[in-house]
Amino acid sequence: MTEQDLETLIHWFESEKLTYYYEENQPQNILIKKYKDKIKGNSRVIGFILMIDNIEIGYMQIYPISTNIKKELNYNNSERIYGIDQFIAEPINWGKGYGTTFIRLMIKFLSLEYNTDRVLLDVRKDNIRAIKSYKKCGFEYKIDKDDKYIYMEHICSSTD
């Protein structure tokens, strides 16, 4: 991800259909600072623009899960657990399998590059389309996060 991608991200975050599921409802100046920090490496979060045929279609980010969340979810603190967040931006690209493909690629990347034991994500309980995609990628329900969200996890293996 580069600074040139910020304009695209900001445009995507103006969509109510997207931000219903990917809650990024902050003023533009805060969003720009947040994502510039990721681009410059001043964040534990690494962001990626997702592309098909050189067309930007979405966003994904990875980050190590904090000790506090590991403790909250009863994980061993020595486990290498990464979180992922992602979206396919435009509804015209929803339901085409792009998200599933990118998630599978990211699981493989995390397994190979970071020797990750688990991948964790949270998803709105009513985002049935995303939950189906995550299940196709080997994610299983872990626990309710709150009234709106659940945690799902993928246990990494040598076949990822």
Disulfide bonds with the S-S distance in Angstrom:
none
